[in-house]
Amino acid sequence: MKTKILITVKTYPTLSEKYDETVCTAGFREDGTWVRLYPIPFRKLDYEKQYKKYQWIELKIERNPKDLRQESYRPVNINDIVTGVWIEPTNYWRERKEIVLKKVYTNMELLIDESRNPTMYTSLAVFKPSEIIDFKITETEREWDKNKLSKILSQPKLFEKYDNPFKVVNKLPYKFSYKFKEDSSIERTLMIEDWEIGQLFWNCLKRHKGDEVKACDDVKRKYFDDFAKTKDLYFYLGTTKEFHFKGRNPFIIIGTFHPPKIELQDRLF
């Protein structure tokens, strides 16, 4: 039996010696519960199967016995994905909100406690910051790990579907993070690993003919001046399998939900 999932998260592609290049995908069942899908070789999927955010898909999934996180599933057959209706951002994203905002966290400590609770091991959540303080941009390594890349490129399965060799996605040379307050007034900084922010950087870099300073300025303008100041901003938070049980706070921002703010006049009329 296939499961119907509304896709809300696609992280920036990462390299895996086992799966080549993968994307962590997450979304909601019709009842509002989370599902994580991994591995997904998204850029290798046939075009008609390359789903968009806020598009319903259907496929057979199974629990991943090697992953204790309750939301983690894997596709039984990646080629069986059927894409469905895309939910439009109309009426202040009303239809999207009805699914996405069924359960919203405002306190990170509560969420971290749930992630450690063996009856829950919560690893995906919608979070509402009480205040956005800053948007940080820091340089990082510009190339993928050469040893890992070499192993991946030497694997025949990477090329088997293509007339031309599959080109691994470029590594982002910057890390992007939000600094924010939660409802307890504690300040936190979490990194963003959303595919959209990565693609925005590359698009801006192309538009500015390789000027990274201007490209980064444009990214900050979108995520801080626009999303944080003019939109009703929420975070999609998630953990990685590797770090879920390590460190003080295992969560990162894996996407944003940013409907327009509803003005008082619109509420009344």
C-alpha positions as CSV (number, residue, x, y, z in Angstrom):
1,M,0.0,0.0,0.0
2,K,1.3,3.4,-1.0
3,T,1.6,6.3,1.5
4,K,0.6,9.8,0.5
5,I,3.0,12.5,1.6
6,L,3.1,16.3,1.2
7,I,6.7,17.2,0.5
8,T,7.8,20.2,2.6
9,V,11.6,19.6,3.0
10,K,14.4,18.9,0.5
11,T,17.9,19.4,2.0
12,Y,20.9,20.4,-0.1
13,P,22.5,17.3,-1.7
14,T,25.2,15.6,0.2
15,L,27.7,12.9,-0.8
16,S,27.5,9.3,0.5
17,E,29.9,6.5,-0.2
18,K,27.0,4.1,-0.1
19,Y,24.4,6.1,-2.1
20,D,26.5,8.5,-4.1
21,E,24.6,11.8,-4.0
22,T,21.5,12.0,-1.8
23,V,18.8,14.4,-0.7
24,C,17.0,14.0,2.6
25,T,13.3,14.6,1.9
26,A,10.6,15.1,4.5
27,G,6.9,15.9,4.6
28,F,3.6,15.2,6.2
29,R,1.0,12.4,5.9
30,E,-2.6,13.5,5.5
31,D,-3.0,13.2,9.3
32,G,-0.2,15.7,9.9
33,T,2.5,13.2,11.1
34,W,6.0,13.6,9.8
35,V,7.8,11.2,7.4
36,R,11.5,11.3,6.5
37,L,12.5,9.7,3.3
38,Y,16.1,8.6,2.8
39,P,18.0,7.8,0.7
40,I,16.6,9.7,-2.3
41,P,18.9,10.2,-5.3
42,F,16.7,13.1,-6.4
43,R,18.7,14.5,-9.3
44,K,18.8,11.0,-10.8
45,L,15.0,10.6,-10.8
46,D,13.1,10.8,-14.1
47,Y,11.9,14.3,-14.6
48,E,8.2,13.6,-14.0
49,K,9.2,12.1,-10.6
50,Q,11.2,15.1,-9.4
51,Y,8.6,16.4,-7.0
52,K,8.4,20.0,-5.8
53,K,7.9,21.3,-2.3
54,Y,4.2,21.3,-1.3
55,Q,3.4,18.7,-3.8
56,W,1.7,15.4,-2.8
57,I,3.5,12.2,-3.8
58,E,2.6,8.6,-3.3
59,L,5.0,5.7,-2.8
60,K,5.5,2.5,-0.8
61,I,7.7,3.1,2.2
62,E,9.2,0.9,5.0
63,R,10.8,1.7,8.3
64,N,14.5,1.8,8.3
65,P,15.6,-0.7,11.0
66,K,19.0,0.9,11.2
67,D,17.6,4.3,12.2
68,L,15.9,4.7,15.6
69,R,14.3,8.0,14.7
70,Q,10.6,7.5,14.6
71,E,10.0,9.4,11.4
72,S,12.6,7.7,9.3
73,Y,11.5,5.6,6.4
74,R,13.0,4.5,3.1
75,P,11.4,4.0,-0.3
76,V,10.7,0.4,-1.2
77,N,11.2,1.2,-4.9
78,I,12.3,4.7,-5.8
79,N,10.9,4.3,-9.3
80,D,7.4,3.9,-8.0
81,I,7.0,7.5,-7.0
82,V,3.8,9.0,-8.3
83,T,3.6,12.8,-8.1
84,G,0.2,14.5,-7.4
85,V,-1.4,17.9,-6.7
86,W,0.8,20.9,-5.9
87,I,-0.7,23.1,-3.2
88,E,-0.7,26.7,-4.3
89,P,0.3,29.5,-1.9
90,T,-3.1,31.2,-2.1
91,N,-5.2,32.8,0.6
92,Y,-2.1,33.4,2.8
93,W,-1.0,29.8,2.3
94,R,-4.2,28.6,4.1
95,E,-4.3,25.1,2.7
96,R,-0.6,24.6,3.5
97,K,-1.0,25.9,7.0
98,E,-3.8,23.4,7.7
99,I,-1.3,20.6,7.3
100,V,2.0,22.2,8.4
101,L,0.9,24.0,11.5
102,K,-0.9,21.2,13.3
103,K,1.9,21.0,15.9
104,V,4.3,23.8,16.4
105,Y,7.1,24.0,19.0
106,T,8.3,27.2,20.6
107,N,10.8,25.8,23.1
108,M,14.0,24.0,22.0
109,E,14.6,22.4,25.4
110,L,11.2,20.6,25.1
111,L,12.1,19.4,21.6
112,I,15.6,18.3,22.6
113,D,14.1,16.3,25.5
114,E,11.7,14.6,23.1
115,S,14.6,13.7,20.8
116,R,16.3,11.9,23.7
117,N,13.2,10.2,24.9
118,P,13.3,6.5,23.8
119,T,9.6,6.3,23.4
120,M,9.7,9.2,20.9
121,Y,13.2,10.0,19.5
122,T,11.6,13.0,17.8
123,S,13.7,14.2,14.9
124,L,11.5,16.4,12.8
125,A,9.4,19.4,13.9
126,V,7.9,22.8,13.0
127,F,9.4,25.5,15.2
128,K,8.3,29.1,15.7
129,P,11.1,31.5,16.9
130,S,9.9,34.3,19.1
131,E,12.5,36.7,17.5
132,I,15.0,36.6,14.7
133,I,18.2,38.4,15.9
134,D,20.6,37.9,12.9
135,F,21.4,35.9,9.8
136,K,25.0,34.7,9.8
137,I,27.2,33.7,6.8
138,T,30.5,32.0,7.4
139,E,33.0,30.5,4.9
140,T,33.6,26.8,4.9
141,E,35.5,24.2,2.8
142,R,34.9,24.8,-0.9
143,E,35.4,21.3,-2.2
144,W,34.0,17.9,-1.2
145,D,36.3,15.5,0.7
146,K,38.6,14.3,-2.0
147,N,38.8,10.7,-0.7
148,K,35.0,10.4,-0.5
149,L,34.5,12.0,-3.9
150,S,37.1,9.7,-5.5
151,K,35.4,6.6,-4.1
152,I,32.0,7.8,-5.4
153,L,33.3,8.6,-8.8
154,S,34.9,5.2,-9.1
155,Q,31.7,3.4,-8.5
156,P,30.1,2.2,-11.8
157,K,26.6,2.6,-10.5
158,L,27.0,6.4,-10.6
159,F,26.9,6.3,-14.4
160,E,24.7,3.4,-15.3
161,K,21.6,5.5,-16.1
162,Y,23.3,8.1,-18.3
163,D,24.8,8.6,-21.7
164,N,27.0,11.3,-20.1
165,P,28.7,11.0,-16.7
166,F,26.6,12.3,-13.8
167,K,28.1,15.4,-12.4
168,V,28.2,15.7,-8.6
169,V,26.5,18.8,-7.2
170,N,28.8,21.7,-6.3
171,K,29.7,22.1,-2.6
172,L,28.4,25.3,-1.0
173,P,31.4,27.5,0.1
174,Y,29.4,29.2,2.8
175,K,27.3,28.1,5.8
176,F,24.1,30.1,6.5
177,S,22.6,30.3,10.0
178,Y,19.8,32.0,11.9
179,K,20.4,33.5,15.3
180,F,17.1,33.7,17.2
181,K,15.3,33.6,20.5
182,E,12.8,31.0,21.6
183,D,9.9,31.5,24.0
184,S,12.2,31.3,27.1
185,S,14.3,34.2,25.7
186,I,17.3,31.8,25.2
187,E,19.3,32.8,22.2
188,R,20.3,30.0,19.8
189,T,22.1,29.8,16.4
190,L,21.2,27.0,14.0
191,M,22.6,26.2,10.6
192,I,20.3,26.1,7.5
193,E,20.7,23.1,5.2
194,D,17.8,23.7,2.8
195,W,18.2,23.1,-0.9
196,E,16.5,26.4,-1.6
197,I,19.1,28.5,0.1
198,G,21.9,26.7,-1.7
199,Q,20.2,27.2,-5.1
200,L,19.5,30.8,-4.2
201,F,23.2,31.4,-3.6
202,W,24.2,29.8,-6.9
203,N,21.5,31.8,-8.8
204,C,22.7,35.0,-7.2
205,L,26.3,34.2,-7.9
206,K,25.5,33.7,-11.6
207,R,23.5,36.9,-11.7
208,H,26.4,38.9,-10.1
209,K,29.0,37.2,-12.5
210,G,30.9,35.4,-9.7
211,D,30.9,38.1,-7.1
212,E,30.4,36.1,-3.9
213,V,30.0,39.2,-1.6
214,K,27.0,40.4,-3.7
215,A,25.6,36.9,-3.8
216,C,25.7,36.5,-0.1
217,D,24.2,39.9,0.4
218,D,21.2,38.8,-1.8
219,V,20.8,35.6,0.3
220,K,20.8,37.6,3.5
221,R,18.3,40.1,2.0
222,K,15.9,37.3,1.2
223,Y,16.2,35.3,4.4
224,F,16.6,38.2,6.9
225,D,15.1,41.3,5.4
226,D,12.3,39.5,3.7
227,F,11.5,36.2,5.5
228,A,12.4,37.3,9.0
229,K,11.0,40.8,8.9
230,T,8.0,40.7,6.6
231,K,6.8,37.1,6.7
232,D,5.3,34.9,9.4
233,L,8.5,32.8,9.7
234,Y,8.7,29.2,11.0
235,F,11.5,26.7,10.8
236,Y,11.5,23.1,9.7
237,L,13.9,21.4,12.2
238,G,15.5,18.0,11.8
239,T,18.4,15.9,13.1
240,T,20.9,13.8,11.2
241,K,21.3,10.1,12.0
242,E,24.9,10.6,12.8
243,F,24.4,13.4,15.4
244,H,20.9,12.7,16.8
245,F,22.3,11.2,20.0
246,K,25.4,13.4,20.1
247,G,25.9,16.9,21.3
248,R,23.7,19.3,23.3
249,N,21.4,20.2,20.5
250,P,21.1,17.8,17.5
251,F,18.8,20.0,15.4
252,I,19.5,22.0,12.4
253,I,17.1,24.1,10.2
254,I,16.2,22.0,7.1
255,G,13.8,24.4,5.6
256,T,11.6,27.5,6.3
257,F,7.9,28.0,6.2
258,H,7.2,31.6,5.5
259,P,3.6,32.6,4.6
260,P,2.7,36.3,4.4
261,K,1.6,37.9,7.5
262,I,-2.2,38.4,7.8
263,E,-3.0,42.0,8.2
264,L,-5.7,42.9,10.8
265,Q,-8.0,44.3,8.1
266,D,-7.8,41.0,6.1
267,R,-8.7,39.1,9.3
268,L,-11.8,41.3,9.8
269,F,-13.0,41.2,6.2
